[in-house]
C-alpha cells in the first residue's frame, strides 16, 4: 500500500514538456570563450578534469555521467520516489547517450555564470528520468522497467535533485571500497564536485523553525497512509531549502528515533550525505557531525537486523559461549553493512570541513580509509569505530539480535542511550540449557540405576517393558519421543546394551523400528560395534539418513549431545551458511583496541584546504568572517565584497 501511494503521488507530479536541445548547442560560443581566454585557469583545468572517454570537453558537447545499476540490486529502481542506486561508469557526450538502455546525469563542469547561461535544461530531463522512471508494463510486479524513450520531465524539488546525486555518489564510492579501482574513485570525486556546486548554487539559509519540524514529524507519523499524504509531503519538501530539510530530519532522529527509523520516508543514503548541505547554515546553527554518530549506528543496525534469522535454538551453557554464538550468527550481511557505513562515515568526516578537496587528496584519503577499515572483523569493532562513545556491550548487542529474531516487528527497539540494556533472553536461554542438561543427567542416572538393579538377572539386561512403561504414560507424544530418544542415545554408547536395544525396538509402540535403528546409527561413531551391528539390520542406511535429516532427529541429537564442554562446537546447517555466513567473534576489549587503532589511522588523514573559488591548494588560505568552512586563497580574498558561500558582507 505504501509503495502504491508513493508511486501514485510521483505520477501526479506536474510535468514539463521539454524540447531537448542539441547535444552540441552553443558549442561554438563556448569554444570561443575558451579560446579567447574568458575562462579562469581553474575553470580551464576543470574542463579537462571532466573530459569524455573520447577526449572531448564541455566546450565541444554537453557531458554526462553514464550510470549503471548496482549489481547486487539487480534492477534500476525499487520505488519511483526513491532515487535508484546507480554507479557512475564513465563520462560521455550527450550525443553518445543511448536513451533506450542508459541512465545519465549532467556533470555541471564549469561553474562560471556566463558559461552556465549557455546550458539548456537537459539536466531536468535526465534527472527526472533517473528519479521517476516510467512504468513500461503494469503486469510485471517484480521489476520496474523504465521507459527510457520518454522525454517528459517531472518537476523536481531541490531535495529531489540532490538525493539523486547523493544516491549515485554513495553507490560509486561504495563500489570503490569494494573493488579498489582508481577510475571508480575518480568518478566518485567528480560526482562530489558536482554535488558541491549544486549545494553552493542553492545559497545560504536559516535554521528550520519549530513549526516546520512539527509539520515534518506529522508526515513521518502518517508514513504516507494515503496518496494525499504522499503528495502533501512532496509539496512540503519543495518549500524547504535542502539544508533545512536535513537539519529537521536530524533533529527528529534524535528526538523521535523509533518513529523516524520505521518511516518509509527515510532514505539512509540521503540522510548520510545530506549532512553536506549543512554548510549552508550558519556555523552556530549547524549540528556537529559527531552528534549524529549514535543515530547513524542505530539506523545501520536496525536496517541490518531486518534480515536477521535464528539458525536453530542458541542453546549454550555459559554467558560467554552464548554471546559468542549470537555474534557469530549475526552474519556477513550485518558485518558488511557496518563495514560500508564505517567507510562512508569516515569519508564524510574527511569532507566535514566544508572546503573543496583536490583529486590527489581525495584518492589518498579514501584509499587509506578502505585499507584500514578492511582489516577489521567482528560486529562490535565496527560499532565502536562508528560511535566511540556508544554504551553498547557484547551482551546487549546479542540481546538485540535475539529480540529481532524472535519478534515479528520489523525494527528492533534499541535503547542504549542512557542505560545498560538488560538481557532477559540471554538469561532465560542459559537457565533453559541448565534445565535440559539436568534433565538429561537425571535420565542417565535412572537408566544406570535400572541397569544396576537388573545386574544379577538374565544376560539380556533390564526388562524392556519396565523401561517402556513410563513413556506410555506421556500425555504429549513430542515429550515422549524426546525422553525416549535420550534413553536410546545413552544405551547406544555401550556395546553391552545391544540386546536391550533390540528388545526395545520390538516392543516400542509409538516409534517405528526403522526410525529407532536410524536414530541409533546417527547417535554413535561409524567405527563402533553398535554401529556395525545395527548397520547389518538396516536395508538402506543412506536412504534412512537422508530421511532423518529433514525430521526431528537432527534437533533431538543436537539437543542431547549439547553440554557444557561442546556448546561452542555447534554449527549451522550448510544451506543457512550459504545465505549468511558465520563471522568471527571479537570480544569487546579486543574490539576496542582494534577500533582505536583504526581510528588513529583515520584521524591522521590530512587534506589540504582548497580555495572555494579557484580550487588552488598551494596558496595561503584565509578564513572569511570567522567561519572555518568558508575559506578562500590570499589571491581571491581581496577581490571579494561578500562571502561567496553565505553572502555575508566582508569588512576590509
C-alpha positions as CSV (number, residue, x, y, z in Angstrom):
1,X,0.0,0.0,0.0
2,X,2.8,2.4,0.9
3,X,4.6,1.7,-2.4
4,X,1.4,2.3,-4.4
5,X,0.7,5.6,-2.6
6,X,4.2,6.9,-3.3
7,X,4.0,5.8,-6.9
8,X,0.7,7.4,-7.5
9,X,1.9,10.6,-5.9
10,X,5.1,10.5,-8.0
11,X,3.0,10.1,-11.2
12,X,0.8,13.0,-10.1
13,X,3.8,15.4,-10.0
14,X,3.5,18.2,-12.6
15,X,5.3,17.5,-15.8
16,X,7.3,19.8,-18.1
17,X,7.4,19.0,-21.9
18,X,11.0,19.5,-23.0
19,X,12.4,20.2,-26.4
20,X,15.8,18.7,-25.7
21,X,18.5,20.9,-27.2
22,X,21.1,19.6,-29.5
23,X,23.9,17.9,-27.5
24,X,26.3,20.4,-29.1
25,X,24.1,23.5,-28.8
26,X,26.1,26.7,-28.2
27,X,29.3,24.8,-28.7
28,X,30.7,27.5,-30.9
29,X,30.1,30.2,-28.4
30,X,31.5,28.2,-25.5
31,X,34.6,27.2,-27.5
32,X,35.2,30.8,-28.4
33,X,35.0,31.7,-24.7
34,X,37.6,29.1,-24.0
35,X,39.9,30.0,-26.9
36,X,39.8,33.8,-26.1
37,X,40.8,33.2,-22.5
38,X,37.5,34.2,-20.9
39,X,37.7,31.3,-18.6
40,X,39.9,31.4,-15.5
41,X,42.8,29.0,-15.2
42,X,41.0,26.8,-12.7
43,X,37.9,26.6,-14.9
44,X,40.0,25.6,-17.9
45,X,41.5,22.9,-15.7
46,X,38.1,21.6,-14.8
47,X,37.2,21.2,-18.4
48,X,40.0,18.7,-18.7
49,X,39.2,17.0,-15.4
50,X,35.8,16.2,-16.8
51,X,36.7,15.2,-20.3
52,X,34.8,12.4,-22.0
53,X,36.2,9.0,-22.8
54,X,36.8,10.1,-26.4
55,X,38.7,13.2,-25.3
56,X,36.1,15.9,-25.7
57,X,35.1,18.6,-23.1
58,X,32.1,20.6,-22.3
59,X,33.4,23.2,-24.8
60,X,32.5,20.7,-27.5
61,X,29.4,18.9,-26.2
62,X,27.3,18.7,-23.1
63,X,28.9,16.0,-20.9
64,X,27.1,13.5,-18.6
65,X,27.8,10.7,-16.2
66,X,26.6,7.4,-17.6
67,X,25.4,5.2,-14.7
68,X,24.7,1.5,-14.4
69,X,22.6,-0.3,-11.7
70,X,24.3,-1.7,-8.7
71,X,25.0,-5.4,-9.4
72,X,23.6,-6.6,-6.1
73,X,20.3,-4.7,-6.6
74,X,19.6,-6.3,-10.0
75,X,17.2,-3.6,-11.1
76,X,17.1,0.0,-11.9
77,X,14.7,1.3,-9.2
78,X,12.8,-0.2,-6.4
79,X,10.3,2.7,-5.8
80,X,9.6,5.6,-8.0
81,X,10.0,8.2,-5.2
82,X,13.4,6.8,-4.1
83,X,16.4,7.6,-6.3
84,X,18.0,4.4,-7.7
85,X,21.4,3.3,-6.6
86,X,23.4,3.8,-9.8
87,X,27.2,3.6,-10.1
88,X,28.8,6.2,-12.3
89,X,30.6,4.3,-15.0
90,X,32.1,6.9,-17.4
91,X,31.7,10.4,-18.8
92,X,30.4,10.7,-22.3
93,X,29.0,13.4,-24.6
94,X,25.2,13.7,-24.6
95,X,25.2,12.8,-28.3
96,X,26.6,9.3,-27.4
97,X,23.9,8.6,-24.9
98,X,21.7,5.6,-25.7
99,X,18.3,6.7,-24.4
100,X,17.0,3.1,-24.6
101,X,19.4,1.5,-22.2
102,X,21.4,4.1,-20.3
103,X,20.7,6.5,-17.4
104,X,22.8,9.6,-17.2
105,X,23.2,12.7,-15.0
106,X,24.8,16.1,-16.1
107,X,28.3,16.8,-14.9
108,X,28.0,20.6,-14.5
109,X,31.7,21.1,-15.2
110,X,32.3,24.8,-15.4
111,X,30.5,26.9,-12.8
112,X,31.0,30.4,-14.3
113,X,27.7,32.2,-14.6
114,X,28.4,33.3,-18.2
115,X,29.1,29.6,-19.1
116,X,26.0,28.3,-17.2
117,X,23.8,30.7,-19.3
118,X,24.6,28.6,-22.4
119,X,23.4,25.3,-20.8
120,X,20.0,24.0,-21.8
121,X,17.5,22.4,-19.4
122,X,18.6,18.9,-20.4
123,X,19.6,18.3,-16.8
124,X,16.0,18.3,-15.6
125,X,15.1,15.8,-18.3
126,X,17.9,13.4,-17.3
127,X,17.5,13.7,-13.5
128,X,13.7,13.3,-13.6
129,X,14.1,10.2,-15.8
130,X,16.5,8.7,-13.3
131,X,14.4,9.5,-10.3
132,X,10.9,8.8,-11.7
133,X,11.2,6.0,-14.3
134,X,8.1,5.4,-16.3
135,X,6.4,2.0,-15.7
136,X,6.6,0.3,-19.1
137,X,4.4,-2.7,-18.1
138,X,1.9,-2.9,-15.3
139,X,1.9,-6.7,-15.5
140,X,5.5,-7.1,-14.2
141,X,5.1,-6.7,-10.4
142,X,8.6,-7.8,-9.5
143,X,10.7,-5.4,-11.6
144,X,10.3,-1.8,-12.5
145,X,11.2,-1.4,-16.2
146,X,11.9,2.3,-17.1
147,X,10.6,3.7,-20.3
148,X,13.8,5.3,-21.5
149,X,12.3,6.9,-24.6
150,X,10.0,9.3,-22.7
151,X,11.2,12.9,-22.9
152,X,8.6,14.1,-20.4
153,X,10.3,15.6,-17.4
154,X,8.7,15.8,-14.0
155,X,9.3,18.8,-11.7
156,X,12.0,18.1,-9.1
157,X,12.5,19.9,-5.8
158,X,16.0,20.8,-4.7
159,X,15.9,17.9,-2.3
160,X,14.9,15.5,-5.2
161,X,17.8,16.7,-7.3
162,X,20.4,16.4,-4.5
163,X,19.1,13.0,-3.4
164,X,19.6,11.7,-7.0
165,X,23.3,12.8,-6.9
166,X,23.7,11.5,-3.3
167,X,22.5,8.0,-4.4
168,X,24.9,8.0,-7.4
169,X,27.8,9.2,-5.2
170,X,27.0,6.7,-2.5
171,X,26.8,3.8,-4.9
172,X,30.0,4.8,-6.8
173,X,32.0,5.3,-3.6
174,X,30.8,2.0,-2.1
175,X,31.8,0.3,-5.4
176,X,35.3,1.7,-5.0
177,X,35.5,0.4,-1.4
178,X,34.5,-3.0,-2.7
179,X,36.8,-3.2,-5.8
180,X,39.6,-0.6,-5.1
181,X,39.6,0.7,-8.7
182,X,41.2,4.1,-9.1
183,X,38.9,5.0,-12.1
184,X,35.9,4.4,-9.9
185,X,37.3,6.7,-7.1
186,X,37.9,9.4,-9.8
187,X,34.3,9.3,-10.9
188,X,33.1,9.5,-7.3
189,X,35.3,12.6,-6.8
190,X,33.8,14.1,-10.0
191,X,30.3,13.4,-8.7
192,X,31.2,15.0,-5.4
193,X,32.4,18.2,-7.2
194,X,29.1,18.4,-9.0
195,X,27.2,17.9,-5.7
196,X,29.2,20.6,-4.0
197,X,28.4,23.0,-6.9
198,X,24.7,22.3,-6.7
199,X,24.7,22.9,-2.9
200,X,26.5,26.2,-3.2
201,X,24.2,27.3,-6.0
202,X,21.2,26.9,-3.7
203,X,22.6,29.6,-1.5
204,X,22.6,30.0,2.3
205,X,19.5,29.7,4.5
206,X,18.4,29.9,8.2
207,X,17.7,27.1,10.6
208,X,14.3,25.4,10.2
209,X,11.6,26.6,12.5
210,X,9.9,24.5,15.2
211,X,6.6,24.7,13.3
212,X,8.2,23.2,10.2
213,X,9.8,20.4,12.4
214,X,6.4,19.6,13.8
215,X,4.9,19.5,10.3
216,X,7.6,17.1,9.1
217,X,7.0,14.9,12.1
218,X,3.3,14.7,11.2
219,X,4.3,13.4,7.8
220,X,6.6,10.9,9.3
221,X,3.9,9.7,11.7
222,X,1.4,9.1,8.9
223,X,4.1,7.3,6.9
224,X,2.2,8.0,3.6
225,X,-1.1,6.5,4.7
226,X,-2.8,7.9,1.6
227,X,-2.0,9.4,-1.8
228,X,-3.0,12.8,-0.4
229,X,-0.4,12.4,2.4
230,X,2.3,11.5,-0.1
231,X,1.5,14.4,-2.3
232,X,1.4,16.8,0.6
233,X,4.7,15.6,1.8
234,X,6.3,16.3,-1.6
235,X,4.8,19.8,-1.7
236,X,6.1,20.5,1.8
237,X,9.6,19.4,0.8
238,X,9.6,21.7,-2.2
239,X,9.0,24.6,0.2
240,X,12.2,23.9,2.2
241,X,15.8,24.5,1.5
242,X,17.7,21.2,1.5
243,X,19.8,22.4,4.4
244,X,16.6,23.0,6.4
245,X,15.1,19.6,5.4
246,X,18.1,17.6,6.5
247,X,18.5,19.7,9.7
248,X,14.9,18.9,10.6
249,X,15.4,15.2,9.9
250,X,18.5,15.1,12.1
251,X,16.5,16.8,14.9
252,X,13.7,14.2,14.5
253,X,16.2,11.3,14.5
254,X,17.4,12.5,17.9
255,X,14.0,13.2,19.5
256,X,11.8,10.5,17.8
257,X,14.2,7.8,16.7
258,X,11.8,4.9,16.6
259,X,9.3,6.8,14.5
260,X,11.8,8.1,12.0
261,X,13.5,4.8,11.6
262,X,10.3,3.0,10.9
263,X,9.1,5.5,8.3
264,X,9.4,4.8,4.6
265,X,10.3,8.4,4.1
266,X,13.8,8.0,5.5
267,X,16.4,7.1,2.9
268,X,19.6,6.1,4.7
269,X,22.0,7.2,1.8
270,X,20.5,10.6,1.5
271,X,20.4,11.1,5.3
272,X,24.1,10.5,5.5
273,X,25.2,12.7,2.6
274,X,22.6,15.3,3.3
275,X,25.0,16.5,6.0
276,X,27.0,18.2,3.2
277,X,24.1,20.7,2.9
278,X,24.7,21.9,6.5
279,X,27.4,24.2,5.3
280,X,24.6,26.5,4.0
281,X,23.6,27.1,7.6
282,X,25.5,29.4,9.9
283,X,28.3,27.9,11.9
284,X,26.3,28.4,15.2
285,X,23.2,26.7,13.8
286,X,24.7,23.7,12.2
287,X,24.9,20.4,14.1
288,X,28.4,18.9,14.6
289,X,28.9,15.6,12.8
290,X,29.9,13.8,15.9
291,X,26.4,14.4,17.4
292,X,25.0,12.0,14.8
293,X,27.3,9.1,15.5
294,X,24.8,7.2,17.7
295,X,21.9,7.8,15.4
296,X,23.7,6.5,12.3
297,X,24.9,3.5,14.2
298,X,21.4,2.8,15.3
299,X,20.0,3.3,11.8
300,X,22.5,0.9,10.4
301,X,21.9,-1.8,13.0
302,X,18.2,-1.6,12.6
303,X,18.3,-1.9,8.9
304,X,20.8,-4.7,9.1
305,X,18.6,-6.6,11.5
306,X,15.7,-6.6,9.1
307,X,17.1,-9.8,7.6
308,X,18.0,-11.4,10.9
309,X,17.2,-15.1,11.3
310,X,17.8,-17.6,14.1
311,X,19.6,-20.8,12.8
312,X,18.3,-23.1,15.4
313,X,17.9,-22.6,19.1
314,X,21.1,-20.9,20.6
315,X,21.4,-23.4,23.5
316,X,24.6,-22.6,25.3
317,X,25.6,-23.2,28.9
318,X,27.5,-20.1,29.8
319,X,27.1,-16.4,29.1
320,X,30.4,-16.0,27.1
321,X,29.5,-19.0,24.9
322,X,26.0,-17.7,24.3
323,X,27.2,-14.2,23.4
324,X,29.8,-15.7,21.0
325,X,27.1,-17.9,19.4
326,X,24.9,-14.8,18.8
327,X,27.7,-12.6,17.5
328,X,29.0,-15.3,15.1
329,X,25.5,-15.8,13.7
330,X,24.7,-12.1,13.1
331,X,26.4,-13.0,9.9
332,X,28.2,-11.4,7.0
333,X,25.2,-9.3,6.0
334,X,25.2,-7.1,9.1
335,X,29.0,-7.0,9.3
336,X,29.4,-5.9,5.6
337,X,26.7,-3.3,6.1
338,X,28.5,-1.9,9.2
339,X,31.8,-2.0,7.3
340,X,30.4,0.0,4.4
341,X,28.8,2.5,6.8
342,X,32.1,3.0,8.7
343,X,33.9,3.7,5.4
344,X,31.2,6.1,4.3
345,X,31.1,7.9,7.6
346,X,34.9,8.2,7.8
347,X,34.8,9.7,4.3
348,X,32.2,12.2,5.5
349,X,34.4,13.1,8.4
350,X,37.1,14.0,6.0
351,X,34.7,16.1,3.9
352,X,33.2,17.7,7.0
353,X,35.4,20.8,6.8
354,X,33.1,22.1,4.0
355,X,36.1,23.1,1.8
356,X,36.7,21.7,-1.6
357,X,39.2,18.7,-1.9
358,X,41.6,18.0,-4.7
359,X,41.7,14.7,-6.5
360,X,45.1,13.6,-5.1
361,X,43.9,14.3,-1.6
362,X,40.6,12.6,-2.1
363,X,42.1,9.5,-3.5
364,X,44.7,9.3,-0.8
365,X,42.0,9.7,1.9
366,X,39.6,7.1,0.5
367,X,42.4,4.6,-0.1
368,X,43.6,5.0,3.5
369,X,40.0,4.5,4.7
370,X,39.5,1.4,2.6
371,X,42.7,-0.3,3.6
372,X,42.3,0.4,7.4
373,X,38.6,-0.4,7.8
374,X,39.0,-3.5,5.6
375,X,41.2,-5.1,8.3
376,X,38.5,-5.0,11.0
377,X,36.4,-8.1,12.0
378,X,33.6,-8.6,14.4
379,X,30.3,-6.7,14.9
380,X,31.5,-4.8,18.0
381,X,34.6,-3.5,16.3
382,X,32.6,-1.6,13.7
383,X,30.1,-0.3,16.3
384,X,33.0,1.2,18.3
385,X,34.6,2.7,15.2
386,X,31.3,4.3,14.1
387,X,30.4,5.6,17.6
388,X,33.4,5.6,20.0
389,X,31.1,6.7,22.9
390,X,28.5,4.0,22.5
391,X,27.2,2.2,25.6
392,X,26.6,-1.0,23.6
393,X,28.2,-4.2,25.1
394,X,28.7,-7.7,23.7
395,X,25.7,-8.9,25.8
396,X,23.3,-6.0,24.9
397,X,24.1,-6.5,21.2
398,X,23.4,-10.2,21.4
399,X,20.2,-9.5,23.2
400,X,19.1,-7.2,20.4
401,X,19.8,-9.8,17.8
402,X,17.8,-12.4,19.7
403,X,14.9,-9.9,20.2
404,X,14.8,-9.2,16.4
405,X,14.9,-13.0,15.5
406,X,12.1,-13.8,17.9
407,X,10.0,-10.7,17.3
408,X,7.5,-10.2,14.4
409,X,8.3,-6.4,14.5
410,X,10.2,-5.0,11.5
411,X,12.5,-3.0,13.7
412,X,14.2,-3.8,17.0
413,X,13.9,-1.5,19.9
414,X,17.4,-0.3,20.6
415,X,17.6,1.7,23.8
416,X,21.3,2.1,24.7
417,X,21.5,5.8,25.1
418,X,21.3,6.2,28.9
419,X,21.3,2.8,30.5
420,X,22.8,-0.7,30.0
421,X,20.4,-2.9,28.1
422,X,19.1,-5.8,30.2
423,X,19.5,-9.3,28.8
424,X,16.4,-11.3,29.9
425,X,16.5,-13.5,26.8
426,X,20.1,-14.5,27.3
427,X,19.5,-15.4,30.9
428,X,16.4,-17.4,30.0
429,X,18.4,-19.4,27.4
430,X,21.1,-20.1,30.0
431,X,18.5,-21.3,32.5
432,X,16.8,-23.5,29.9
433,X,20.1,-25.0,28.9
434,X,20.9,-25.9,32.5
435,X,17.5,-27.4,32.9
436,X,17.9,-29.5,29.8
437,X,21.4,-30.7,31.0
438,X,19.9,-31.6,34.4
439,X,17.0,-33.5,32.8
440,X,19.4,-35.5,30.6
441,X,21.6,-36.3,33.6
442,X,18.6,-37.4,35.6
443,X,17.6,-39.7,32.7
444,X,21.1,-41.2,32.6
445,X,21.1,-41.8,36.3
446,X,17.7,-43.5,36.1
447,X,19.0,-45.8,33.3
448,X,22.1,-46.6,35.4
449,X,20.0,-47.4,38.4
450,X,17.8,-49.7,36.5
451,X,20.8,-51.5,35.0
452,X,22.3,-52.0,38.4
453,X,19.0,-53.4,39.8
454,X,18.9,-55.9,37.0
455,X,22.6,-56.8,37.2
456,X,22.0,-60.2,38.7
457,X,19.2,-61.1,36.3
458,X,19.4,-62.7,32.8
459,X,22.1,-61.7,30.3
460,X,19.7,-59.7,28.1
461,X,19.8,-56.9,30.7
462,X,16.9,-54.9,32.2
463,X,13.3,-55.7,31.3
464,X,12.3,-53.5,28.3
465,X,8.7,-53.5,29.4
466,X,9.7,-51.7,32.6
467,X,11.7,-49.2,30.7
468,X,8.9,-48.5,28.2
469,X,6.2,-48.2,30.9
470,X,7.0,-44.6,31.9
471,X,6.9,-43.5,28.2
472,X,3.5,-44.9,27.5
473,X,2.0,-42.6,30.2
474,X,3.1,-39.4,28.4
475,X,0.2,-37.0,27.5
476,X,2.2,-35.4,24.7
477,X,3.8,-37.5,22.0
478,X,6.6,-34.9,21.5
479,X,7.7,-35.1,25.1
480,X,7.5,-38.9,24.9
481,X,9.8,-39.1,21.9
482,X,12.3,-36.7,23.3
483,X,12.7,-38.6,26.5
484,X,12.8,-42.0,24.7
485,X,15.5,-40.6,22.3
486,X,17.6,-39.6,25.3
487,X,17.3,-43.2,26.6
488,X,18.3,-44.7,23.2
489,X,21.3,-42.3,22.9
490,X,22.6,-43.3,26.3
491,X,22.2,-47.0,25.8
492,X,23.8,-46.8,22.3
493,X,27.1,-45.6,23.8
494,X,27.9,-49.1,25.1
495,X,28.0,-52.4,23.1
496,X,26.8,-54.3,26.2
497,X,23.3,-52.7,25.7
498,X,22.8,-54.2,22.2
499,X,20.4,-56.9,23.5
500,X,18.4,-54.4,25.4
501,X,18.2,-52.1,22.4
502,X,16.9,-55.0,20.2
503,X,14.2,-55.7,22.8
504,X,13.2,-52.0,22.9
505,X,12.9,-51.9,19.1
506,X,10.5,-54.8,19.2
507,X,8.3,-53.6,22.0
508,X,8.1,-49.8,21.4
509,X,4.7,-48.9,20.0
510,X,5.0,-45.1,19.4
511,X,8.1,-45.2,17.1
512,X,8.8,-47.4,14.2
513,X,11.7,-49.9,14.2
514,X,13.2,-48.2,11.2
515,X,13.4,-44.8,12.9
516,X,14.8,-46.3,16.1
517,X,17.6,-48.0,14.2
518,X,18.3,-44.9,12.2
519,X,18.5,-42.8,15.3
520,X,20.9,-45.2,17.0
521,X,23.1,-45.3,13.9
522,X,23.3,-41.5,13.9
523,X,24.0,-41.4,17.6
524,X,27.3,-43.4,17.5
525,X,30.6,-43.3,15.7
526,X,30.8,-45.3,12.5
527,X,33.7,-47.4,13.8
528,X,31.8,-48.5,16.9
529,X,30.4,-52.1,17.5
530,X,26.9,-50.7,17.9
531,X,27.1,-49.1,14.5
532,X,28.4,-52.3,12.8
533,X,25.7,-54.4,14.5
534,X,22.7,-52.3,13.5
535,X,24.0,-51.4,10.1
536,X,23.5,-55.1,9.2
537,X,20.0,-54.8,10.4
538,X,19.2,-51.8,8.1
539,X,18.3,-52.4,4.4
540,X,19.3,-48.9,3.2
541,X,21.1,-46.7,5.7
542,X,21.8,-43.9,3.2
543,X,18.1,-43.5,2.5
544,X,17.3,-43.6,6.2
545,X,20.0,-40.9,6.9
546,X,18.5,-38.6,4.2
547,X,15.1,-39.3,5.6
548,X,16.2,-38.3,9.1
549,X,17.9,-35.0,8.0
550,X,14.5,-33.3,7.5
551,X,12.8,-34.6,10.6
552,X,13.1,-34.2,14.3
553,X,16.2,-36.4,14.7
554,X,18.7,-33.6,14.0
555,X,17.1,-31.4,16.6
556,X,17.0,-34.2,19.1
557,X,20.6,-35.2,18.5
558,X,21.8,-31.7,18.7
559,X,19.9,-31.1,21.9
560,X,21.0,-34.3,23.6
561,X,24.7,-34.0,22.6
562,X,25.0,-30.4,23.8
563,X,26.6,-30.0,27.2
564,X,29.0,-27.6,29.0
565,X,32.0,-28.9,27.1
566,X,30.9,-28.8,23.5
567,X,28.5,-25.9,23.2
568,X,30.9,-23.9,21.1
569,X,31.2,-26.7,18.5
570,X,27.6,-26.5,17.3
571,X,27.5,-25.5,13.6
572,X,24.7,-24.2,11.5
573,X,23.1,-26.1,8.6
574,X,25.0,-25.7,5.2
575,X,22.1,-24.2,3.5
576,X,22.0,-21.4,6.1
577,X,25.7,-20.7,5.8
578,X,25.3,-20.1,2.0
579,X,22.8,-17.4,2.7
580,X,24.5,-15.6,5.6
581,X,28.0,-16.8,6.6
582,X,29.1,-17.2,10.2
583,X,31.6,-14.5,11.1
584,X,34.4,-14.1,13.6
585,X,33.6,-13.1,17.1
586,X,35.8,-10.4,18.6
587,X,35.3,-9.7,22.3
588,X,34.6,-6.1,23.5
589,X,38.1,-5.3,24.9
590,X,39.8,-6.6,21.7
591,X,37.3,-4.7,19.6
592,X,38.1,-1.5,21.5
593,X,41.8,-1.9,20.8
594,X,41.3,-2.6,17.1
595,X,38.8,0.2,16.6
596,X,41.1,2.7,18.4
597,X,44.0,1.6,16.2
598,X,41.9,2.2,13.0
599,X,40.5,5.5,14.4
600,X,44.0,6.7,15.0
601,X,44.9,6.0,11.3
602,X,41.7,7.8,10.1
603,X,42.5,10.8,12.3
604,X,45.9,11.1,10.8
605,X,44.4,11.7,7.3
606,X,45.3,15.2,6.3
607,X,43.9,17.1,3.4
608,X,44.9,20.5,2.1
609,X,42.2,23.1,2.0
610,X,41.3,24.3,-1.4
611,X,40.2,27.8,-2.3
612,X,36.4,27.7,-2.9
613,X,36.8,30.0,-6.0
614,X,40.0,29.0,-7.9
615,X,40.4,25.5,-6.3
616,X,44.1,26.2,-5.6
617,X,45.5,24.4,-2.6
618,X,49.1,25.7,-2.8
619,X,48.5,29.4,-1.9
620,X,47.9,30.7,1.6
621,X,44.3,30.3,2.8
622,X,42.2,33.0,4.5
623,X,39.2,32.3,6.7
624,X,36.2,34.6,6.0
625,X,34.3,36.2,8.9
626,X,35.5,33.6,11.3
627,X,33.7,30.6,9.7
628,X,36.3,27.8,9.3
629,X,34.2,26.3,6.4
630,X,34.4,29.5,4.3
631,X,38.0,29.6,3.0
632,X,39.5,31.3,0.0
633,X,43.1,31.9,-1.0
634,X,45.1,35.1,-0.5
635,X,44.7,35.9,-4.2
636,X,40.9,35.7,-4.4
637,X,40.2,37.3,-1.0
638,X,41.0,40.9,-1.8
639,X,38.6,40.7,-4.8
640,X,35.5,39.9,-2.7
641,X,32.9,42.3,-1.2
642,X,30.8,39.5,0.2
643,X,31.3,35.8,1.2
644,X,30.8,33.6,-1.9
645,X,29.4,30.9,0.4
646,X,26.8,32.7,2.5
647,X,26.7,36.2,1.0
648,X,27.7,37.8,4.3
649,X,29.3,41.3,3.8
650,X,33.1,41.4,4.3
651,X,34.9,44.1,6.2
652,X,38.2,45.2,4.7
